[in-house]
Amino acid sequence: MSHRLLLATRNQGKVIEFRRILDALAPGEIDLVGLDQFPGLHDVEETGTTFAENALLKAREMSIATGLPAIADDSGLCVDFLDGAPGIFSARWAGKHGDDRANLEKVLDELKDVPDQSRGAYFICLAALYLPNGQSILEEGRFYGSILRSPVGDNGFGYDPIFAPDGLAISSAQMNAQEKDAVSHRGKALRAIAPKVLSALSSHN
């Protein structure tokens, strides 16, 4: 029997990614429900000051609203040269939510005079599970690499076209879904949290 789990986002790219990764980790065990089944609900405003706070906030609010166990994540691109915050690039920081091209251009403009050896970066993902009984679980994943000089590739979304994973001569936007899942920040976070999700869902049911 599969366990119902709400994914607390309307981002369809993320829904596809979560489903693909969780299906590979726990085949047939998780029935991932999207927010499209709850037309009256909208994405939770990310008012936290950290990725962990925002991930948990989204999972908690949607679990309370629906009565279902909920999973959510918050993620971003951290750039070494910018010394952390505000080098934690996200749609909120760039101010162009939903405009990937504008966000890419902002990062590239910030780094235009930075030499290649100083363009280190990593994606970070915090995944949070929240159960109606108040139990919560958090796990983190990181994906290390560097920032390219210009966008390359059209797979993936967000900052993928300007991110070159360590040890690879391509951008993460040139990787296929399975290649990316194996090394990405979200893939790592979900691999860490998936066994705990299954255990918590089994106990909850």
C-alpha positions as CSV (number, residue, x, y, z in Angstrom):
1,M,0.0,0.0,0.0
2,S,1.3,3.4,-0.9
3,H,1.4,6.3,1.6
4,R,-0.1,9.7,0.6
5,L,2.3,12.6,0.9
6,L,1.6,16.2,-0.1
7,L,4.3,18.1,-2.0
8,A,3.9,21.7,-0.8
9,T,4.6,23.6,-4.0
10,R,2.9,24.5,-7.3
11,N,6.3,24.6,-9.1
12,Q,5.7,21.9,-11.7
13,G,9.4,21.4,-12.5
14,K,9.9,20.6,-8.8
15,V,6.9,18.3,-8.7
16,I,8.3,16.3,-11.6
17,E,11.7,16.1,-10.0
18,F,10.4,15.1,-6.6
19,R,8.2,12.4,-8.1
20,R,11.0,11.0,-10.2
21,I,13.5,10.8,-7.3
22,L,11.1,9.5,-4.7
23,D,9.7,6.9,-7.2
24,A,13.3,5.7,-7.8
25,L,14.0,5.6,-4.0
26,A,10.8,3.9,-2.9
27,P,9.0,2.4,-5.9
28,G,5.3,2.2,-5.4
29,E,5.5,3.2,-1.7
30,I,4.7,6.9,-1.9
31,D,1.7,8.5,-3.6
32,L,3.0,12.1,-4.0
33,V,0.0,14.4,-4.1
34,G,0.4,17.8,-5.7
35,L,-1.2,21.2,-4.7
36,D,-3.2,21.0,-8.0
37,Q,-5.6,18.7,-6.1
38,F,-6.2,21.6,-3.7
39,P,-7.3,24.6,-5.9
40,G,-7.9,26.8,-2.9
41,L,-4.3,26.6,-1.6
42,H,-1.4,28.7,-2.8
43,D,2.3,28.4,-2.3
44,V,3.3,29.5,1.2
45,E,5.2,32.8,1.4
46,E,8.8,32.1,2.4
47,T,9.3,34.4,5.4
48,G,12.0,32.4,7.1
49,T,15.6,33.6,7.2
50,T,17.2,30.2,6.3
51,F,16.5,27.5,3.8
52,A,15.7,25.1,6.7
53,E,13.1,27.6,8.2
54,N,11.4,28.0,4.8
55,A,11.3,24.3,4.0
56,L,9.7,23.5,7.4
57,L,7.4,26.5,7.2
58,K,6.0,25.3,3.8
59,A,5.6,21.7,4.9
60,R,4.0,22.6,8.2
61,E,1.5,25.1,6.8
62,M,0.3,22.8,4.0
63,S,0.1,19.8,6.4
64,I,-2.1,21.9,8.7
65,A,-4.2,23.1,5.8
66,T,-4.9,19.7,4.3
67,G,-4.5,17.2,7.2
68,L,-1.9,15.3,5.1
69,P,1.7,14.6,5.8
70,A,3.6,17.2,3.7
71,I,7.1,17.5,2.3
72,A,8.7,20.7,1.0
73,D,12.2,22.0,0.3
74,D,14.0,25.3,0.0
75,S,17.1,25.6,-2.0
76,G,19.5,28.1,-3.5
77,L,22.9,28.8,-5.1
78,C,25.7,29.9,-2.8
79,V,28.7,31.6,-4.5
80,D,32.1,31.4,-2.8
81,F,33.3,34.8,-4.1
82,L,30.3,36.6,-2.5
83,D,31.1,35.2,1.0
84,G,27.7,33.7,1.8
85,A,24.7,36.0,2.4
86,P,23.8,37.8,0.3
87,G,25.7,35.4,-1.9
88,I,22.9,32.9,-1.3
89,F,21.3,33.6,-4.6
90,S,17.6,32.9,-4.9
91,A,14.6,34.4,-6.6
92,R,14.0,36.4,-3.5
93,W,17.5,37.9,-3.5
94,A,17.5,38.6,-7.2
95,G,14.1,40.0,-7.0
96,K,12.9,38.3,-10.2
97,H,10.8,35.4,-9.0
98,G,9.9,33.2,-11.9
99,D,12.3,34.9,-14.3
100,D,15.2,32.5,-14.7
101,R,16.9,34.6,-17.4
102,A,17.0,37.7,-15.3
103,N,18.3,35.7,-12.3
104,L,21.1,34.2,-14.4
105,E,22.1,37.5,-15.8
106,K,22.3,39.0,-12.3
107,V,24.7,36.3,-11.1
108,L,26.8,36.6,-14.2
109,D,27.0,40.3,-13.9
110,E,28.0,40.1,-10.2
111,L,30.9,37.7,-11.2
112,K,32.0,39.3,-14.6
113,D,35.4,40.4,-13.2
114,V,36.0,37.4,-11.0
115,P,38.7,35.0,-12.3
116,D,37.8,31.4,-13.0
117,Q,39.6,30.0,-10.0
118,S,37.4,32.1,-7.6
119,R,34.0,31.2,-9.1
120,G,33.3,28.3,-6.8
121,A,29.7,27.7,-5.8
122,Y,27.3,25.1,-4.5
123,F,23.6,24.4,-4.6
124,I,22.1,23.6,-1.2
125,C,18.7,22.0,-0.5
126,L,16.9,21.5,2.8
127,A,14.1,19.0,2.6
128,A,11.5,19.0,5.4
129,L,8.7,16.5,6.3
130,Y,5.9,17.5,8.5
131,L,3.2,15.2,9.9
132,P,-0.2,16.2,11.3
133,N,0.9,15.1,14.7
134,G,3.6,17.8,14.8
135,Q,6.5,15.5,14.0
136,S,9.1,17.0,11.7
137,I,12.3,15.9,9.9
138,L,14.9,17.9,8.1
139,E,17.7,16.8,5.8
140,E,20.3,18.7,3.7
141,G,22.0,18.1,0.4
142,R,24.8,20.0,-1.4
143,F,26.0,20.0,-5.0
144,Y,29.4,21.5,-5.5
145,G,30.8,23.2,-8.6
146,S,31.6,26.6,-10.1
147,I,29.9,29.4,-12.1
148,L,30.4,29.4,-15.9
149,R,30.9,32.6,-18.0
150,S,27.6,32.1,-19.9
151,P,24.6,29.8,-19.9
152,V,24.9,26.4,-21.5
153,G,22.3,23.7,-22.0
154,D,18.5,23.7,-21.7
155,N,17.7,20.7,-19.4
156,G,16.7,21.5,-15.8
157,F,15.7,24.9,-14.6
158,G,16.8,27.8,-12.4
159,Y,20.6,28.3,-12.3
160,D,21.4,24.9,-13.9
161,P,22.7,26.6,-17.2
162,I,25.5,28.5,-15.4
163,F,26.5,25.8,-12.9
164,A,29.4,23.4,-13.8
165,P,29.5,20.4,-11.3
166,D,32.9,19.6,-9.9
167,G,34.7,17.1,-12.1
168,L,32.5,17.6,-15.1
169,A,33.0,19.6,-18.3
170,I,29.3,20.4,-18.7
171,S,26.7,22.4,-17.0
172,S,24.0,20.8,-14.8
173,A,21.6,21.9,-17.6
174,Q,23.4,19.5,-20.0
175,M,22.9,16.5,-17.7
176,N,19.9,14.1,-18.2
177,A,17.5,13.7,-15.3
178,Q,19.0,10.5,-14.0
179,E,22.6,11.8,-14.1
180,K,21.5,15.0,-12.2
181,D,19.4,13.1,-9.6
182,A,22.5,11.0,-8.7
183,V,24.6,14.0,-7.7
184,S,22.3,17.0,-7.2
185,H,21.5,18.8,-4.0
186,R,17.8,17.8,-4.1
187,G,18.7,14.2,-5.0
188,K,21.1,14.0,-2.0
189,A,18.6,15.6,0.4
190,L,15.8,13.3,-0.7
191,R,18.0,10.2,-0.5
192,A,18.8,11.2,3.1
193,I,15.2,11.9,4.1
194,A,13.4,9.1,2.1
195,P,13.9,6.3,4.6
196,K,12.8,8.5,7.5
197,V,9.8,9.6,5.4
198,L,8.7,6.0,4.9
199,S,9.2,5.2,8.5
200,A,7.2,8.2,9.7
201,L,4.4,7.6,7.2
202,S,4.1,4.0,8.2
203,S,3.9,5.0,11.9
204,H,1.4,7.8,11.0
205,N,-0.9,5.4,9.1
